[in-house]
Amino acid sequence: MDFTLPPALEDYRRRIRDFVETEILPVEADRSQWDAHENIADGPLAALRAKAKAAGLWTLQLPQEAGGQGLPFTGLAACYEEMNRSIFGPVCFNAAAPDDGNMRLLNQVGTAAQKRRWLDPIVEGRVRSAFAMTEPHPGGGSDPSMMRTRAERRDGRWVIHGHKWFITGAGVAQHFILLARTSDDPRKGLTAFLFDRDQPGWRIERRIPIMGPEEHGGHCELIFDGLEVADENVLMNVGDGLKATQIRLGPARLTHCMRWTGLAKRCLEIAGAYVKERHSFGMPLAEHEGVQWMLGEAAMQIEISRLLTMRAAAELDRGHFARKEVSMAKVQVADTLSRTVDTAIQLCGARGYSRDTVLEWIYRYARQSRLVDGASEVHKMVLSRSYLTEGDAFWGWS
């Protein structure tokens, strides 16, 4: 198996790494460039996005005819990893969640008119977007069959009532993809709708406070009390909501893994530099056997994460759903990110626990990785079902 990147993809990877090093990391290091929610402020973000566009590093994930660079998933794996060497990296390249997954879904299944209306402004960086699916108990979460938000047909339009929460990016999103129940059919009972922030019939109840730093727009609770959507803004067909969700979430989970490997590598980069310069008991920390064990274990787990992510990316490039490959990567990478940042803080001591580095930011952010886009336990259930169905073929080479 050859993991060498073709020259064109290696060029993208190298240019992104250079851009992060020279343009983004200096902004990250300047706390005056952060916003109140511990993310990059709008002013420096706009400037960096303009530079990324000018450098030809904008929206790598979409085809060129849609305004992107047309990279395959294997190329994205290498490039997204480099982007997230900085905590602010992905959003500067239009590669952050939830826009990344929303653009991919709209480009794949939207009509020509829907792409012009809903996709193009996101691609151009003029608006942000959100994907409204998760509901409070007893509504749908990892199990979409429990969804209670309903859309009913009245006077030629769809009228929506319901309750969503933890909707990432909703605080600043202009364009929304909303999942609602249109029938009680177990497979064809959900439908995806497109709506604009400025439409009446819905509101943001609150921006939910969370432990970690927030993405742009936070994680919001939404109330729908009569939102009206025209037929032209039904995404795919009525009853295709579950299918739309499956199309979106598989690749979206993997792009999380791509970015998180970059964050894990950054943690080890910070810790590795520190233990080489910090002395204890007459020698650098890096020469202590216990420290070497910690570094070696973390480096190995990151490499396992990268290989699982690249394996899943290759399966997606071959046109497969790659459900078990994505689930394995999601569990491994989420665990590795959490363990690696914990190790890095331990090695850096009080400095790692302070805000002199970004380790404490990553530590708080990392805890959500085992929850978002399916809790680790749900993915292990997927893997168990695959194994029980396939038996020894679970580990096939083809």
C-alpha positions in Angstrom: 0.0 0.0 0.0 1.5 3.3 -1.1 0.6 6.3 1.1 2.7 8.7 -0.9 0.7 11.8 -2.0 0.7 12.6 -5.7 2.7 15.7 -6.5 -0.4 17.9 -6.9 -1.8 16.9 -3.5 1.6 17.2 -1.8 1.8 20.7 -3.2 -1.6 21.6 -1.6 -0.5 20.0 1.7 2.8 21.9 1.8 1.2 25.3 0.9 -1.4 24.9 3.6 1.3 24.0 6.1 3.2 27.1 5.1 0.1 29.3 5.3 -0.8 28.1 8.8 2.8 28.7 9.9 3.2 32.2 8.5 -0.4 33.6 8.6 -2.6 31.8 11.1 -0.3 30.9 14.0 0.8 34.5 14.6 -2.9 35.5 14.9 -3.6 32.6 17.2 -0.7 33.7 19.5 -2.2 37.2 19.8 -5.1 37.0 22.3 -6.4 40.4 21.1 -7.4 38.7 17.9 -9.7 36.3 19.7 -13.5 36.9 20.2 -15.5 36.6 23.4 -16.1 32.9 22.7 -12.4 32.0 22.4 -12.4 31.7 18.7 -10.9 33.9 16.0 -12.5 37.3 15.8 -14.4 38.4 12.7 -11.9 41.0 11.5 -8.8 38.8 11.4 -10.9 35.9 10.1 -12.1 37.9 7.1 -8.5 39.0 6.3 -7.2 35.4 6.5 -10.0 34.1 4.4 -9.2 36.6 1.7 -5.6 35.5 1.7 -6.5 31.8 1.6 -8.7 32.6 -1.5 -6.0 34.5 -3.2 -3.6 31.6 -2.5 -5.9 29.1 -4.2 -6.5 27.2 -0.9 -10.2 27.9 -0.5 -12.9 25.2 -0.3 -10.7 22.3 -1.2 -13.6 19.8 -0.8 -15.9 20.8 -3.6 -15.4 20.3 -7.4 -13.9 23.1 -9.3 -17.2 23.8 -11.1 -18.8 24.5 -7.7 -16.1 26.9 -6.7 -13.7 24.5 -4.9 -10.4 22.8 -5.7 -11.7 19.3 -6.4 -9.5 17.3 -4.0 -10.3 13.7 -3.2 -10.9 12.5 0.3 -7.3 11.2 0.6 -6.0 14.7 -0.3 -8.4 16.3 2.2 -7.1 14.0 4.9 -3.6 15.3 4.5 -4.6 18.9 4.0 -7.2 19.1 6.8 -4.6 17.7 9.2 -2.3 20.5 8.3 -5.1 23.1 8.7 -5.8 22.1 12.2 -2.2 22.6 13.4 -3.8 25.8 14.5 -6.9 25.9 16.6 -8.2 28.6 14.1 -7.1 26.8 10.9 -10.1 25.1 9.3 -12.5 28.1 9.3 -9.9 30.2 7.5 -10.0 27.8 4.5 -13.8 27.3 4.5 -13.3 23.8 5.8 -14.9 23.9 9.3 -18.0 22.2 10.5 -20.9 22.5 9.9 -20.3 24.4 6.6 -18.0 21.7 5.3 -20.7 19.0 5.5 -23.5 21.3 4.5 -21.7 22.4 1.3 -20.9 18.8 0.4 -24.6 17.7 0.8 -26.0 20.6 -1.1 -23.6 20.1 -3.9 -24.4 16.4 -4.1 -28.2 16.5 -4.0 -29.4 20.0 -4.5 -31.1 21.2 -7.6 -29.4 23.8 -9.8 -31.7 26.5 -8.3 -31.1 25.3 -4.8 -27.3 25.4 -5.4 -27.6 29.0 -6.6 -29.7 30.1 -3.7 -28.3 28.1 -0.8 -24.9 26.7 -1.7 -23.1 29.4 -3.6 -23.2 32.1 -0.8 -21.6 29.5 1.6 -18.9 28.6 -1.0 -18.2 32.3 -1.6 -17.8 32.9 2.2 -20.7 35.4 2.3 -22.8 33.4 4.8 -22.5 30.6 7.3 -24.8 27.6 7.7 -26.2 25.1 10.2 -27.7 21.6 10.2 -30.7 21.4 12.5 -31.3 17.7 13.5 -30.7 17.0 17.2 -33.6 17.4 19.6 -34.0 17.3 23.4 -35.4 14.2 25.1 -37.7 12.5 24.0 -36.8 13.6 20.5 -34.2 12.4 18.1 -30.4 12.4 18.6 -28.2 9.5 17.5 -31.5 7.7 16.7 -33.3 9.9 14.2 -36.4 7.7 14.3 -37.3 9.4 17.5 -37.6 12.8 15.8 -40.6 14.8 16.9 -40.3 18.1 15.0 -43.1 17.9 12.5 -43.8 19.5 9.1 -47.4 19.5 8.0 -48.8 20.4 4.6 -51.1 23.5 4.6 -52.3 25.7 1.8 -49.5 24.6 -0.5 -46.6 25.1 2.0 -44.9 23.1 4.8 -45.6 24.4 8.3 -43.1 23.3 10.9 -43.4 23.1 14.7 -40.8 21.6 17.0 -37.7 22.0 19.1 -34.0 21.5 18.3 -30.9 22.0 20.4 -27.1 21.9 20.3 -27.3 23.2 16.7 -23.7 24.1 15.9 -23.2 27.5 14.3 -26.9 28.6 14.5 -26.0 31.8 16.2 -24.4 33.2 13.1 -25.9 31.0 10.4 -27.9 32.5 7.5 -28.8 29.3 5.7 -30.2 26.2 7.5 -30.9 22.6 6.7 -33.7 21.3 8.9 -34.8 17.7 9.5 -38.5 17.3 10.3 -41.0 14.5 10.4 -43.5 14.4 7.5 -45.0 10.9 8.2 -44.7 8.0 10.6 -43.1 5.7 8.0 -40.0 4.3 9.7 -37.7 4.7 6.6 -39.4 7.5 4.7 -40.9 9.6 7.5 -38.3 12.4 7.6 -37.7 15.3 5.2 -35.0 17.8 4.8 -35.9 21.5 4.4 -34.0 24.6 3.6 -34.8 27.9 5.3 -33.2 31.4 5.8 -32.4 33.0 9.1 -34.7 36.0 8.2 -37.9 33.9 7.8 -40.5 34.2 10.5 -41.9 31.3 12.5 -38.8 30.3 14.4 -36.4 31.7 17.0 -33.1 31.0 18.8 -34.2 30.3 22.4 -30.6 30.5 23.7 -27.0 29.9 23.0 -26.2 27.0 25.2 -23.2 27.5 27.5 -20.6 24.7 27.1 -17.4 23.6 28.8 -15.2 24.2 25.8 -14.4 27.0 23.4 -17.1 27.5 20.9 -17.3 27.3 17.1 -18.6 30.4 15.4 -22.2 30.7 16.3 -22.0 28.4 19.3 -24.5 25.6 20.0 -28.0 26.8 20.1 -31.5 25.8 21.1 -34.1 26.5 18.5 -37.9 26.7 18.6 -40.1 26.3 15.5 -43.6 27.7 15.9 -45.0 27.9 12.4 -42.0 28.3 10.1 -43.3 28.0 6.5 -41.2 26.4 3.7 -42.1 26.2 0.1 -41.9 23.0 -2.0 -38.9 24.5 -3.9 -36.9 24.4 -0.6 -37.5 20.7 0.1 -34.0 19.1 -0.2 -34.2 15.9 -2.3 -37.8 14.5 -2.1 -40.3 14.4 0.6 -39.4 11.3 2.8 -35.7 11.5 1.9 -34.6 13.1 5.1 -32.9 10.0 6.5 -31.1 9.5 3.2 -29.9 13.1 3.2 -28.7 12.7 6.8 -26.7 9.5 5.9 -25.2 11.2 2.9 -24.0 14.1 5.0 -22.9 12.5 8.2 -20.5 9.8 7.0 -18.0 12.1 5.3 -18.6 14.8 8.0 -17.5 12.4 10.7 -14.4 11.6 8.8 -13.5 15.3 8.2 -13.7 15.7 12.0 -11.1 12.9 12.2 -8.9 14.6 9.7 -8.9 17.9 11.6 -8.5 16.3 15.0 -5.3 14.4 14.0 -3.9 17.9 13.3 -4.9 19.1 16.8 -3.4 15.9 18.4 -0.1 16.5 16.5 0.0 20.1 17.7 -0.3 18.9 21.3 2.7 16.7 20.9 4.6 19.4 19.1 4.1 21.7 22.1 5.0 19.0 24.6 8.0 17.7 22.6 9.6 21.2 22.4 9.1 21.7 26.1 10.6 18.4 27.3 13.7 19.0 25.2 14.4 22.3 26.9 13.1 21.7 30.4 15.7 20.1 32.8 14.9 17.9 35.8 17.3 16.0 38.0 20.3 17.0 36.0 19.0 16.1 32.5 16.4 17.2 30.0 12.9 15.8 30.6 13.1 14.1 27.2 15.9 11.9 28.5 13.8 10.4 31.3 12.5 7.0 30.4 9.0 7.6 31.7 8.7 10.7 29.6 9.8 8.8 26.5 7.1 6.1 27.1 4.5 8.9 27.2 5.7 10.5 24.1 6.1 7.3 22.2 2.7 6.0 23.1 1.1 9.3 22.0 3.0 9.4 18.7 2.0 5.8 17.9 -1.7 6.4 18.7 -1.7 9.5 16.4 -0.2 7.4 13.6 -2.8 4.7 14.1 -5.4 7.5 13.9 -3.9 8.8 10.6 -3.8 5.4 9.0 -7.5 4.6 9.9 -8.5 8.0 8.7 -6.7 7.6 5.4 -8.1 4.1 5.0 -11.7 5.4 5.4 -10.9 8.3 3.0 -9.7 5.9 0.3 -12.9 3.8 0.7 -15.0 7.0 0.2 -12.9 7.9 -2.9 -13.8 4.5 -4.3 -17.4 5.3 -4.0 -18.2 3.1 -0.9 -20.1 4.2 2.2 -17.2 3.1 4.4 -19.5 2.9 7.4 -17.3 0.7 9.6 -14.1 2.4 8.4 -15.5 5.8 9.4 -16.7 4.5 12.7 -13.4 2.9 13.5 -11.6 6.2 12.7 -14.1 8.3 14.7 -13.6 6.2 17.9 -9.9 6.0 17.6 -9.2 9.6 16.7 -11.6 11.0 19.4 -9.9 8.9 22.0 -6.4 9.8 20.8 -7.1 13.5 20.8 -8.3 13.4 24.4 -5.4 11.2 25.6 -2.8 13.2 23.7 -3.8 16.6 25.0 -3.9 15.1 28.5 -0.4 13.7 28.1 0.9 17.0 26.7 -0.5 18.9 29.7 1.1 16.4 32.1 4.5 16.8 30.4 4.3 20.6 30.4 3.2 20.7 34.0 1.8 24.0 35.3 2.6 25.6 32.0 0.4 23.2 30.1 -2.5 23.9 32.6 -2.0 27.6 32.1 -3.0 29.8 29.2 0.6 30.3 28.1 -0.1 27.6 25.5 -3.3 26.5 23.7 -3.2 23.1 25.4 -6.0 24.0 27.9 -8.1 25.2 25.0 -7.7 21.9 23.1 -8.3 19.9 26.3 -11.7 21.5 26.8 -12.5 21.2 23.1 -11.4 17.6 22.9 -14.0 16.3 25.3 -16.8 16.9 22.8 -15.1 14.7 20.2 -16.4 11.5 21.8 -19.9 12.9 21.6 -20.4 14.8 18.3 -21.6 13.1 15.2 -22.4 10.0 17.1 -21.1 9.0 20.6 -18.3 6.5 20.6 -20.5 3.9 22.0 -22.9 4.2 19.1 -20.0 3.7 16.6 -18.9 0.6 18.6 -22.5 -0.7 18.1 -22.1 -0.2 14.4 -18.8 -2.1 14.4 -20.3 -4.9 16.4 -23.2 -5.3 13.9 -20.7 -5.3 11.0 -18.6 -8.0 12.7 -21.6 -10.2 13.5 -22.8 -9.9 9.9 -19.4 -10.3 8.2 -17.5 -12.6 10.5 -13.9 -13.0 9.4 -14.6 -10.9 6.3 -14.7 -7.9 8.6 -10.9 -7.7 8.1 -10.8 -8.2 4.4 -8.3 -6.4 2.2 -10.5 -5.5 -0.7 
